[in-house]
């Protein structure tokens, strides 16, 4: 995955079936395998915990970090989303959806490990 980030523009809402499609797209983009040390940090949203999603993760060796209920402050990825959002907004108005889709990827690639 480029720069440790994977972005996918999703048209509409994400249900369990669509989430499995997203996971499959990530798998395909990664050559059919996820890294051995990959652990998903998804929350307890019903989409993330649906049986079809749990089955897909189990079948593909995807581990999920146990997540306590009602704990958004424990999620460090929220800081990354905030940073990326501010960096993308600082670029001004996107001329197209395609341009807007590239900006977060570019910004993600320059985030240092220290961040």
C-alpha positions as CSV (number, residue, x, y, z in Angstrom):
1,X,0.0,0.0,0.0
2,X,1.4,3.4,-0.9
3,X,2.9,5.3,1.9
4,X,1.1,3.1,4.4
5,X,-2.3,4.5,3.3
6,X,-5.1,3.1,1.3
7,X,-7.8,5.4,0.1
8,X,-10.9,4.4,-1.7
9,X,-13.7,6.8,-2.7
10,X,-17.0,5.2,-1.7
11,X,-20.2,6.4,-3.4
12,X,-23.0,6.1,-0.9
13,X,-23.1,4.5,2.5
14,X,-21.0,1.5,3.5
15,X,-22.8,-1.6,4.6
16,X,-21.3,-5.0,5.4
17,X,-21.2,-6.2,1.8
18,X,-19.6,-3.0,0.6
19,X,-17.0,-3.2,3.5
20,X,-16.1,-6.7,2.4
21,X,-15.6,-5.3,-1.2
22,X,-13.3,-2.6,0.3
23,X,-11.3,-5.2,2.1
24,X,-11.1,-7.3,-1.0
25,X,-9.9,-4.2,-3.0
26,X,-7.2,-3.7,-0.3
27,X,-6.2,-7.4,-0.6
28,X,-6.1,-7.2,-4.4
29,X,-4.0,-4.0,-4.3
30,X,-1.6,-5.8,-2.0
31,X,-0.9,-8.7,-4.2
32,X,-3.5,-11.0,-2.7
33,X,-1.9,-11.0,0.8
34,X,-1.9,-8.7,3.8
35,X,1.4,-8.3,5.7
36,X,1.8,-10.9,8.5
37,X,1.9,-8.2,11.2
38,X,-1.2,-6.3,10.0
39,X,-3.8,-5.6,12.6
40,X,-6.9,-3.6,11.8
41,X,-7.9,-0.9,14.2
42,X,-11.6,-0.8,13.3
43,X,-14.1,0.2,15.9
44,X,-17.3,-1.5,16.9
45,X,-19.4,-0.1,14.2
46,X,-22.0,-2.7,13.1
47,X,-20.4,-2.8,9.6
48,X,-17.1,-3.8,11.1
49,X,-18.6,-6.5,13.2
50,X,-21.1,-8.1,10.8
51,X,-20.8,-11.8,10.4
52,X,-19.9,-11.6,6.7
53,X,-17.0,-9.2,7.6
54,X,-15.8,-11.3,10.4
55,X,-15.8,-14.4,8.1
56,X,-13.8,-12.5,5.5
57,X,-11.3,-11.3,8.0
58,X,-10.9,-14.8,9.5
59,X,-10.6,-16.4,6.0
60,X,-7.9,-14.0,5.1
61,X,-6.0,-13.9,8.4
62,X,-6.9,-10.3,9.2
63,X,-6.7,-9.5,12.9
64,X,-8.6,-6.7,14.5
65,X,-7.6,-4.9,17.6
66,X,-10.1,-5.6,20.4
67,X,-12.0,-2.4,20.9
68,X,-14.0,-1.3,24.0
69,X,-17.4,0.0,23.4
70,X,-17.9,3.8,23.3
71,X,-14.2,4.7,23.2
72,X,-13.6,7.2,20.4
73,X,-10.9,9.0,22.5
74,X,-8.7,5.9,22.4
75,X,-8.5,5.9,18.6
76,X,-5.2,7.5,17.6
77,X,-6.1,7.3,13.9
78,X,-8.5,10.2,14.6
79,X,-5.5,12.5,15.0
80,X,-4.2,11.3,11.6
81,X,-7.6,12.0,10.0
82,X,-7.7,15.5,11.5
83,X,-4.1,16.2,10.2
84,X,-4.9,14.9,6.7
85,X,-8.2,16.9,6.7
86,X,-6.4,20.1,7.6
87,X,-3.6,19.5,5.1
88,X,-6.0,18.8,2.3
89,X,-8.2,21.8,3.1
90,X,-5.0,24.0,3.1
91,X,-4.6,23.2,-0.6
92,X,-7.7,25.1,-1.5
93,X,-10.6,24.0,-3.6
94,X,-10.1,20.8,-5.7
95,X,-10.8,21.2,-9.4
96,X,-12.2,17.7,-9.6
97,X,-13.1,14.6,-7.6
98,X,-10.0,12.9,-9.0
99,X,-7.8,15.7,-7.7
100,X,-9.4,15.5,-4.3
101,X,-8.8,11.8,-4.2
102,X,-5.1,12.2,-4.9
103,X,-4.4,14.9,-2.3
104,X,-4.9,12.7,0.9
105,X,-2.6,10.1,-0.6
106,X,0.1,12.7,-1.3
107,X,-0.3,14.1,2.2
108,X,-0.2,10.7,3.8
109,X,3.1,9.9,2.0
110,X,4.8,12.8,3.8
111,X,3.7,12.0,7.3
112,X,6.7,11.0,9.3
113,X,6.9,8.0,11.6
114,X,7.4,10.5,14.5
115,X,4.0,11.9,13.9
